[in-house]
Amino acid sequence: MIVGYAVADVRAAEDRVRADLPEGELMQRAARGLAEVVAVRAEQLGARTVVVLAGPGDNGGDALWAASFLDGPDVTAVGVAPRLHPEGRAAARAAGVEVVEVEPDAETLPGRVLEVLAAADLVVDGLLGIGGRAGLRGAMTAVVDAVPDTAYLLAVDLPSGADPAGEEPLGRAPAVVADETVTFGMCKPVHLLPGTEAAVGRLTVVDIGVETDVPPVVERLEHDDVRSLWPVPGMGDHKYSRGVVGVVAGSEAYPGAAVLCVTSAVESGAGMVRYVGPGRPTDLVLAACPEVVPGPGRMQAAVVGPGVEPHGCDHPDCADHQADHVRELLGGDVPLVVDAGALELLASWVAAGNRRQAPTLLTPHAGELARLLTAVTGEEVTRDQVEAAPVEHVRRAAAVSGCTVLLKGSTTLVADPDPTVPVRSQTDAPAWLATAGAGDVLAGLAGVLLAAGLPPRDAGSLAALVHGVAADVANPGGPVRALAVARAIPVAVARLLGR
Ligand SMILES: NC(=O)C1=CN([C@@H]2O[C@H](COP(=O)(O)OP(=O)(O)OC[C@H]3O[C@@H](n4cnc5c(N)ncnc54)[C@H](O)[C@@H]3O)[C@@H](O)[C@H]2O)[C@@H](O)CC1
């Protein structure tokens, strides 16, 4: 698991360690670790010229000290600050590194700066670190703009101009987009949250002996975590002990959602899948998955909502009561995955003052999350607002609904109603997975994990990881349809379990 700590907690942890170390030792550790990574990359890339960009704070100090440790490539430093880190600058100069200084509000860059940047094979961005506000200004922007596209851009601690807290999304103001980021001791939210992580590139963590016992604010499951979380059956297990999943999905108008959700649940290894729905989807479900038992019965968890029309199906042949089945389950004590059409039913139910006591995972996309928040709080929330601040909104939805909320997107976020519990942020899916029906498959997968007894936060984040890997297994590097993702789940799980 990768974890990210709040910037204030990182600073407190660094301060505690620094107090017991000789002056400057912690920065030396960071700079030596940074210089080692730069040297390895320079060698791998055949980079002969390295330019180090240094800003006014300790991030610039790290970069200047690292410049002093580099031997091999031809190194130049460009400082953009009223005053550079004094010891760092002195060390770089003493090591023979040319340090060119630029006034932060200079309107044009000195010719020498343009010249060295134009020739750079590798650029180390030490303009701003965790003390930086989002967005580059003045000469910093000009310097970053002058970095050639061909240069490998390696950021120190975080890409300059990105919000260290990961809240302010990229794109509103200039920021470095790095090929790689070398961070120290602990990851920060900027490295893991959807607003900023696109600028981080490859993430390398250098150990500088800083640790903390405070809980992180963000977590990310890695492939290695699957072995400890996935419900692998034992010799004594039978279909009921493994978990029975009910699926209330599909309608006469949208039967395909039922097929996708049920196929996913069957492929994910449910002990048994019960399907509840009207005639046509039932026939299609049974034709696709003869393992399915039609009709209601005892279940350890249920998936409700894919292809369900919250106000009833207006298809002429429809005599289904899917919305009534959903309402009944909302009021009961079976753990639920609430998706698609059932989200609207849940929102009205919550707005009427009800709260679920059993584990519940809501799986909206940004538009559904906006409608859920609007319905539950009475304040208009738009899809654009959710997309601009996804962490804030997913947390709010969890708080007001009392349910765990999984916000679907290129980064999947999973928030617990308790605000002290770290948000999970998963980026396992190829962009090809943005296709109709993928959400139905995710819901089926999460339902199986909930039925096996996983808490909703684990069920949601593990389902997101496996869903992404299954898409890749189905067709590495190319287009993928939702049904192929569902069918690839068994192989994806086996690979992740290392079997
Ligand atoms: N705290 C520690 O013990 C350690 C810190 N380290 C490094 O120190 C960094 C943090 O250092 P600082 O706290 O000095 O912070 P920064 O190096 O991020 O710089 C903060 C300075 O930049 C200015 N600034 C902020 N936003 C700006 C913007 N958008 N445009 C222009 N100027 C801006 C501020 O006025 C301030 O002077 C870390 O990211 C890391 O690289 C490492 O040396 C490891 C140890």
The ligand as an SDF file (V2000), in Angstrom:
LIG
                    3D

 45 49  0  0  0  0  0  0  0  0999 V2000
   11.5510   20.1070    6.1150 N   0  0  0  0  0  0  0  0  0  0  0  0
   12.5850   19.2590    6.0380 C   0  0  0  0  0  0  0  0  0  0  0  0
   13.1420   18.8050    7.0060 O   0  0  0  0  0  0  0  0  0  0  0  0
   13.0500   18.8280    4.7350 C   0  0  0  0  0  0  0  0  0  0  0  0
   12.6410   19.5210    3.6260 C   0  0  0  0  0  0  0  0  0  0  0  0
   13.0920   19.2040    2.4410 N   0  0  0  0  0  0  0  0  0  0  0  0
   12.7820   20.0180    1.2890 C   0  0  0  0  0  0  0  0  0  0  0  0
   12.2580   21.2690    1.6600 O   0  0  0  0  0  0  0  0  0  0  0  0
   11.0720   21.5370    0.9290 C   0  0  0  0  0  0  0  0  0  0  0  0
   10.2220   22.4850    1.6570 C   0  0  0  0  0  0  0  0  0  0  0  0
   10.9830   23.6550    1.8260 O   0  0  0  0  0  0  0  0  0  0  0  0
   10.3240   25.0670    2.1280 P   0  0  0  0  0  0  0  0  0  0  0  0
    9.4460   24.9820    3.2910 O   0  0  0  0  0  0  0  0  0  0  0  0
   11.4400   26.0320    2.1980 O   0  0  0  0  0  0  0  0  0  0  0  0
    9.3880   25.3320    0.9080 O   0  0  0  0  0  0  0  0  0  0  0  0
    9.7050   25.4810   -0.6410 P   0  0  0  0  0  0  0  0  0  0  0  0
   11.0640   25.0650   -0.9860 O   0  0  0  0  0  0  0  0  0  0  0  0
    8.5740   24.8580   -1.3120 O   0  0  0  0  0  0  0  0  0  0  0  0
    9.6550   27.0580   -0.9140 O   0  0  0  0  0  0  0  0  0  0  0  0
    8.8570   27.9390   -0.2090 C   0  0  0  0  0  0  0  0  0  0  0  0
    9.2420   29.3420   -0.6710 C   0  0  0  0  0  0  0  0  0  0  0  0
    8.7030   29.5800   -1.9460 O   0  0  0  0  0  0  0  0  0  0  0  0
    7.8890   30.7420   -1.9670 C   0  0  0  0  0  0  0  0  0  0  0  0
    6.7300   30.3960   -2.7630 N   0  0  0  0  0  0  0  0  0  0  0  0
    5.7010   29.6150   -2.4060 C   0  0  0  0  0  0  0  0  0  0  0  0
    4.8580   29.4520   -3.4380 N   0  0  0  0  0  0  0  0  0  0  0  0
    5.3560   30.1650   -4.4650 C   0  0  0  0  0  0  0  0  0  0  0  0
    4.9210   30.3630   -5.7990 C   0  0  0  0  0  0  0  0  0  0  0  0
    3.8080   29.8110   -6.2580 N   0  0  0  0  0  0  0  0  0  0  0  0
    5.6820   31.1220   -6.6040 N   0  0  0  0  0  0  0  0  0  0  0  0
    6.8250   31.6650   -6.1560 C   0  0  0  0  0  0  0  0  0  0  0  0
    7.2810   31.5120   -4.8980 N   0  0  0  0  0  0  0  0  0  0  0  0
    6.5530   30.7590   -4.0590 C   0  0  0  0  0  0  0  0  0  0  0  0
    7.5370   31.0070   -0.5160 C   0  0  0  0  0  0  0  0  0  0  0  0
    7.3530   32.3600   -0.2970 O   0  0  0  0  0  0  0  0  0  0  0  0
    8.7530   30.4600    0.1990 C   0  0  0  0  0  0  0  0  0  0  0  0
    9.7740   31.4430    0.2150 O   0  0  0  0  0  0  0  0  0  0  0  0
   10.4880   20.1660    0.6970 C   0  0  0  0  0  0  0  0  0  0  0  0
    9.5750   20.1370   -0.3790 O   0  0  0  0  0  0  0  0  0  0  0  0
   11.7370   19.3630    0.4220 C   0  0  0  0  0  0  0  0  0  0  0  0
   12.1320   19.5050   -0.9230 O   0  0  0  0  0  0  0  0  0  0  0  0
   14.1070   18.1880    2.2840 C   0  0  0  0  0  0  0  0  0  0  0  0
   15.3230   18.8430    2.3670 O   0  0  0  0  0  0  0  0  0  0  0  0
   13.9910   17.1160    3.3070 C   0  0  0  0  0  0  0  0  0  0  0  0
   13.9660   17.6730    4.6760 C   0  0  0  0  0  0  0  0  0  0  0  0
  1  2  1  0
  2  3  2  0
  2  4  1  0
  4  5  2  0
  4 45  1  0
  5  6  1  0
  6  7  1  0
  6 42  1  0
  7  8  1  0
  7 40  1  0
  8  9  1  0
  9 10  1  0
  9 38  1  0
 10 11  1  0
 11 12  1  0
 12 13  2  0
 12 14  1  0
 12 15  1  0
 15 16  1  0
 16 17  2  0
 16 18  1  0
 16 19  1  0
 19 20  1  0
 20 21  1  0
 21 22  1  0
 21 36  1  0
 22 23  1  0
 23 24  1  0
 23 34  1  0
 24 25  1  0
 24 33  1  0
 25 26  2  0
 26 27  1  0
 27 28  1  0
 27 33  2  0
 28 29  1  0
 28 30  2  0
 30 31  1  0
 31 32  2  0
 32 33  1  0
 34 35  1  0
 34 36  1  0
 36 37  1  0
 38 39  1  0
 38 40  1  0
 40 41  1  0
 42 43  1  0
 42 44  1  0
 44 45  1  0
M  END
$$$$
